[in-house]
Amino acid sequence: MDQHIAEAIGRPDLIRLDDRLICLRFETMKVVSALAAVRHLLDTGVVRRGDTLLDSSSGIYAYALALACHRHGMRCHIVGSTTVDHTLRTQLAVLGATLEQMEPCSDLKLDQKRRVERVHEILAEHPEYHWMRQYHDDIHYLGYRAVTDLIRDATGGDELTVVGGVGSGASTGALARYLREDSPGVELVGVQPFGSVTFGAEHVADPEIIIAGIGSSIPFDNVGHAAYDTLHWISFDAALAGSVDLLRRHAVFAGLSTGAGYLAARWERSRSPHRTVLFIAADTGHRYVDTVYARHREAVAVDALGPHTVTSQAELALPWSRMRWNRSPAHSTGPIRP
């Protein structure tokens, strides 16, 4: 029996959509990493019960850290993106977390920069606060080992391709790291929005929006570039089509980044007839009812979509591009194959 709701929320479901396509579905994925990170900090004496934990978030991590703080008797201070909605603001308030939300801003790159600047201001005022550094501290990898065990038990780990939004790098990076301990042939496919600097797509703007949570306007230390075999850059419109199709075809109601991952996973499965493809559904679709699901009639049929194969970032183009990364280090494309 669980001792706290966070433990239940963080436990994922494995859903087989067809013989070679599996959805790793979370209610709120980052609860896994936040719980394990806070527990590790307490166990190692870095923080004590009652201390204040601080971080910046576009939404999901804010909720996860608030739950972890509630579980372990900590205080929580979040510098939130302009994208944090009314429902989440209300939950954070009731959970006792302090939220400083950025003023409305149409430029999510500027929003992220302002949040980081505010974190530094708060630390100057309150040096006793502990900055969780979800983008840079690999303690956020720890919680995914149990998830890896679940995947290995269900799939065997061999001939497996894992697909997921890159974001901070913790979830996909950790799953690849732990799965490859027994199965080095596990392939990792990262999904990025256009405009993200993480893999060099900052020069291509998506007219709709940077998909919150899977891209970045600043470098993240938790992204291990050399872990990734392939990258997909997917636009808002294409991700919307993926989200709608996933709900319509498989009844999985998930966020926009999941729609992007679902598209990439379908493509990788079609090109690898002997591999099982697992994609990450990081959260539910509730935050996207108005911006995505209410527009379901606009969704293009996913069978009509396919990526533009590129060999360098200079060739990236909307709405969808794919490139072999070949486990190359940052700022390098390495030897490229279509």
C-alpha positions as CSV (number, residue, x, y, z in Angstrom):
1,M,0.0,0.0,0.0
2,D,1.3,3.5,-0.9
3,Q,2.1,5.9,2.0
4,H,1.4,9.0,-0.1
5,I,-0.5,9.9,-3.2
6,A,2.7,11.0,-4.9
7,E,3.8,7.3,-5.0
8,A,0.6,6.3,-6.8
9,I,0.8,9.2,-9.2
10,G,4.4,8.5,-10.1
11,R,3.7,4.8,-11.0
12,P,3.4,4.4,-14.8
13,D,1.3,2.1,-16.8
14,L,2.6,0.1,-19.8
15,I,-0.1,-0.1,-22.5
16,R,0.4,-2.2,-25.6
17,L,-1.1,-0.3,-28.5
18,D,-0.2,-3.0,-31.0
19,D,2.3,-5.9,-31.3
20,R,5.3,-3.6,-31.5
21,L,4.2,-0.3,-30.1
22,I,4.0,0.4,-26.3
23,C,3.0,3.5,-24.5
24,L,4.7,4.2,-21.1
25,R,1.9,6.3,-19.6
26,F,2.3,8.5,-16.6
27,E,-0.2,10.7,-14.8
28,T,2.6,13.1,-14.0
29,M,6.0,11.7,-15.0
30,K,8.3,14.1,-13.1
31,V,6.9,13.0,-9.7
32,V,9.2,9.9,-10.2
33,S,12.3,12.1,-10.4
34,A,11.3,14.7,-7.8
35,L,10.4,12.1,-5.2
36,A,13.7,10.2,-5.6
37,A,15.7,13.4,-5.7
38,V,14.2,14.8,-2.5
39,R,14.6,11.5,-0.8
40,H,18.3,11.3,-1.8
41,L,18.9,14.9,-0.6
42,L,17.4,14.0,2.8
43,D,19.2,10.7,3.1
44,T,22.6,12.3,2.3
45,G,22.0,15.2,4.7
46,V,22.1,17.9,2.0
47,V,18.7,19.1,3.2
48,R,16.6,18.6,6.3
49,R,12.8,18.3,6.9
50,G,11.4,21.8,6.9
51,D,13.9,23.3,4.5
52,T,12.7,25.2,1.4
53,L,13.3,23.6,-2.0
54,L,13.4,26.0,-5.0
55,D,13.2,25.6,-8.7
56,S,11.9,27.0,-12.0
57,S,9.2,25.1,-14.0
58,S,6.9,25.3,-17.0
59,G,4.3,23.3,-15.0
60,I,4.8,19.5,-14.6
61,Y,7.9,19.7,-12.4
62,A,6.2,22.4,-10.2
63,Y,3.4,19.9,-9.3
64,A,5.9,17.1,-8.9
65,L,8.2,19.0,-6.5
66,A,5.2,20.3,-4.5
67,L,4.0,16.7,-4.1
68,A,7.5,15.5,-3.1
69,C,7.8,18.4,-0.6
70,H,4.3,17.5,0.8
71,R,5.4,13.9,1.2
72,H,8.7,14.7,3.0
73,G,7.7,17.7,5.1
74,M,9.5,20.3,3.0
75,R,8.6,23.8,1.9
76,C,8.4,24.4,-1.9
77,H,9.0,27.6,-3.8
78,I,8.4,27.6,-7.6
79,V,9.2,30.3,-10.2
80,G,6.6,29.3,-12.7
81,S,6.3,29.9,-16.5
82,T,3.6,32.0,-18.0
83,T,2.1,28.6,-19.1
84,V,1.1,27.5,-15.6
85,D,-2.7,27.4,-15.7
86,H,-5.4,28.1,-13.2
87,T,-5.9,24.5,-12.2
88,L,-2.2,24.0,-11.3
89,R,-2.0,27.4,-9.6
90,T,-4.9,26.3,-7.3
91,Q,-3.4,22.9,-6.6
92,L,0.0,24.4,-5.7
93,A,-1.7,26.9,-3.4
94,V,-3.6,24.3,-1.5
95,L,-0.5,22.1,-1.2
96,G,1.2,25.0,0.5
97,A,3.7,25.7,-2.3
98,T,4.7,29.3,-3.1
99,L,4.4,30.2,-6.8
100,E,5.9,33.2,-8.4
101,Q,4.5,33.2,-11.9
102,M,6.1,35.2,-14.8
103,E,4.0,37.9,-16.4
104,P,2.2,36.9,-19.6
105,C,4.7,36.6,-22.4
106,S,4.3,35.2,-25.9
107,D,8.1,34.4,-26.2
108,L,8.7,31.2,-24.2
109,K,12.5,31.7,-24.7
110,L,12.3,35.0,-22.8
111,D,10.0,33.4,-20.2
112,Q,12.6,30.8,-19.5
113,K,15.4,33.3,-19.2
114,R,13.4,35.5,-16.8
115,R,12.6,32.5,-14.6
116,V,16.3,31.6,-14.2
117,E,17.2,35.2,-13.4
118,R,14.5,35.2,-10.8
119,V,15.8,32.0,-9.2
120,H,19.2,33.6,-8.8
121,E,17.6,36.7,-7.2
122,I,15.8,34.5,-4.7
123,L,18.9,32.6,-3.8
124,A,20.7,35.9,-3.2
125,E,17.9,36.8,-0.8
126,H,17.6,33.3,0.8
127,P,20.9,31.4,0.6
128,E,19.4,28.8,2.9
129,Y,17.1,27.7,0.1
130,H,18.1,24.6,-1.8
131,W,17.9,25.0,-5.6
132,M,16.8,21.7,-7.1
133,R,18.4,22.4,-10.5
134,Q,16.1,20.0,-12.4
135,Y,17.8,20.9,-15.6
136,H,21.4,20.3,-14.4
137,D,21.6,17.9,-11.4
138,D,21.5,14.2,-12.4
139,I,20.0,13.2,-9.1
140,H,16.8,13.5,-11.2
141,Y,17.9,10.4,-13.0
142,L,17.6,8.2,-9.9
143,G,13.8,7.7,-9.8
144,Y,13.7,6.1,-13.3
145,R,15.6,3.0,-12.3
146,A,12.4,1.4,-11.0
147,V,10.7,2.4,-14.2
148,T,13.5,0.7,-16.1
149,D,12.9,-2.5,-14.2
150,L,9.2,-2.4,-15.2
151,I,10.1,-2.0,-18.9
152,R,12.7,-4.7,-18.8
153,D,10.3,-7.2,-17.1
154,A,7.6,-6.4,-19.8
155,T,9.8,-6.3,-22.9
156,G,13.0,-8.2,-22.1
157,G,14.9,-5.1,-23.1
158,D,16.3,-6.6,-26.3
159,E,15.5,-5.1,-29.7
160,L,13.9,-2.1,-28.0
161,T,13.7,1.5,-29.1
162,V,12.7,4.2,-26.5
163,V,11.2,7.4,-27.8
164,G,10.5,10.5,-25.7
165,G,10.7,14.3,-25.4
166,V,14.2,15.4,-24.5
167,G,13.3,18.3,-22.2
168,S,15.7,18.4,-19.2
169,G,17.2,15.1,-20.4
170,A,16.5,13.2,-17.2
171,S,13.8,10.8,-18.3
172,T,15.1,9.6,-21.7
173,G,18.7,9.8,-20.5
174,A,18.0,7.7,-17.4
175,L,15.9,5.1,-19.2
176,A,18.7,4.6,-21.8
177,R,21.4,4.5,-19.2
178,Y,19.8,1.9,-17.0
179,L,18.4,-0.2,-19.8
180,R,21.8,-0.3,-21.6
181,E,23.4,-1.8,-18.5
182,D,21.9,-5.2,-19.6
183,S,21.0,-4.4,-23.2
184,P,23.5,-2.1,-24.9
185,G,21.6,-2.3,-28.1
186,V,18.6,-0.3,-26.8
187,E,18.1,2.7,-29.1
188,L,17.1,6.1,-27.9
189,V,15.1,8.5,-30.0
190,G,14.8,12.1,-28.8
191,V,11.9,14.4,-29.7
192,Q,12.4,18.1,-29.9
193,P,10.4,21.2,-30.8
194,F,11.7,23.6,-33.4
195,G,13.4,26.6,-31.8
196,S,15.1,24.5,-29.1
197,V,18.8,25.0,-28.6
198,T,19.5,21.6,-27.2
199,F,20.3,20.0,-30.5
200,G,20.8,23.1,-32.6
201,A,17.3,24.0,-33.9
202,E,17.2,27.5,-32.5
203,H,17.2,29.0,-36.0
204,V,13.9,27.4,-37.0
205,A,10.8,29.1,-35.5
206,D,7.5,27.3,-35.1
207,P,4.8,29.9,-35.7
208,E,2.6,28.3,-33.0
209,I,4.7,27.7,-29.9
210,I,7.7,25.9,-28.4
211,I,6.2,22.8,-27.0
212,A,6.7,23.4,-23.2
213,G,8.7,20.8,-21.4
214,I,10.5,19.1,-24.3
215,G,12.7,21.9,-25.6
216,S,14.8,24.7,-24.2
217,S,16.2,28.1,-24.9
218,I,19.2,27.5,-22.7
219,P,21.7,24.5,-22.4
220,F,20.8,21.8,-19.9
221,D,23.6,19.8,-18.2
222,N,21.3,16.8,-17.7
223,V,21.1,16.2,-21.5
224,G,23.6,13.6,-22.4
225,H,23.8,14.2,-26.1
226,A,25.8,11.0,-26.7
227,A,22.9,8.9,-25.4
228,Y,20.7,9.6,-28.5
229,D,20.7,7.6,-31.7
230,T,18.1,9.6,-33.6
231,L,16.3,12.9,-33.3
232,H,12.9,14.1,-34.5
233,W,11.9,17.8,-34.5
234,I,8.1,18.1,-34.6
235,S,6.0,21.2,-35.0
236,F,2.9,22.1,-32.9
237,D,0.5,21.3,-35.7
238,A,2.0,17.8,-36.3
239,A,2.1,17.1,-32.5
240,L,-1.6,18.2,-32.3
241,A,-2.4,15.6,-35.0
242,G,-0.5,13.0,-33.1
243,S,-2.3,13.8,-29.8
244,V,-5.7,13.6,-31.5
245,D,-5.0,10.4,-33.3
246,L,-3.6,8.8,-30.1
247,L,-6.9,9.6,-28.3
248,R,-9.1,8.7,-31.2
249,R,-7.4,5.4,-32.2
250,H,-6.2,4.2,-28.8
251,A,-8.2,6.2,-26.2
252,V,-5.0,7.5,-24.6
253,F,-5.6,11.1,-23.4
254,A,-2.2,12.7,-23.1
255,G,-0.3,15.9,-23.4
256,L,1.1,17.6,-26.5
257,S,4.6,16.2,-26.2
258,T,3.1,12.7,-26.1
259,G,1.5,13.4,-29.5
260,A,4.9,14.3,-30.9
261,G,6.5,11.2,-29.4
262,Y,3.7,9.0,-30.7
263,L,4.3,10.3,-34.3
264,A,8.0,9.6,-33.9
265,A,7.4,6.2,-32.4
266,R,5.1,5.2,-35.3
267,W,7.7,6.2,-37.8
268,E,10.5,4.4,-36.1
269,R,8.4,1.2,-35.8
270,S,7.6,1.3,-39.5
271,R,11.3,1.5,-40.3
272,S,12.4,-1.2,-37.9
273,P,10.3,-4.4,-38.4
274,H,12.2,-6.4,-35.7
275,R,12.2,-3.9,-32.9
276,T,9.6,-3.0,-30.2
277,V,9.1,0.7,-29.9
278,L,8.1,2.3,-26.5
279,F,7.2,6.0,-26.3
280,I,6.7,8.1,-23.2
281,A,3.4,9.8,-22.3
282,A,4.6,12.2,-19.6
283,D,1.3,13.6,-18.5
284,T,-2.4,13.6,-19.2
285,G,-4.2,15.8,-21.7
286,H,-6.2,18.0,-19.3
287,R,-3.9,21.0,-19.8
288,Y,-4.4,20.8,-23.5
289,V,-8.2,20.6,-23.8
290,D,-8.6,24.1,-25.2
291,T,-5.3,24.5,-27.1
292,V,-5.2,21.0,-28.7
293,Y,-8.2,18.8,-28.3
294,A,-10.8,21.4,-28.9
295,R,-9.2,21.8,-32.3
296,H,-9.5,18.1,-33.2
297,R,-11.3,18.9,-36.5
298,E,-8.2,20.7,-37.7
299,A,-5.9,17.7,-37.2
300,V,-4.2,16.3,-40.2
301,A,-4.4,12.5,-40.7
302,V,-1.2,11.1,-39.2
303,D,-0.8,8.7,-42.1
304,A,-0.3,11.7,-44.3
305,L,2.6,13.0,-42.2
306,G,6.2,12.0,-42.5
307,P,9.6,13.5,-41.6
308,H,12.0,15.3,-43.8
309,T,15.2,13.4,-43.5
310,V,18.2,15.7,-42.9
311,T,21.9,15.2,-42.4
312,S,22.6,18.5,-40.6
313,Q,20.6,21.1,-38.6
314,A,21.0,23.6,-41.4
315,E,18.5,21.4,-43.4
316,L,15.8,21.4,-40.7
317,A,12.3,22.3,-41.9
318,L,8.8,22.4,-40.6
319,P,6.6,20.5,-39.9
320,W,8.8,17.5,-39.1
321,S,12.4,16.6,-39.6
322,R,14.4,13.5,-38.6
323,M,18.2,13.1,-38.3
324,R,20.5,10.3,-37.2
325,W,22.5,11.5,-34.3
326,N,24.6,8.3,-33.7
327,R,25.3,9.0,-30.0
328,S,27.5,11.9,-30.9
329,P,28.6,14.5,-28.3
330,A,27.0,18.0,-28.0
331,H,27.5,20.4,-30.9
332,S,28.4,17.6,-33.3
333,T,26.4,15.6,-35.7
334,G,29.0,12.9,-36.2
335,P,28.8,10.5,-39.1
336,I,25.2,10.8,-40.5
337,R,23.1,8.2,-42.1
338,P,19.6,8.7,-43.4
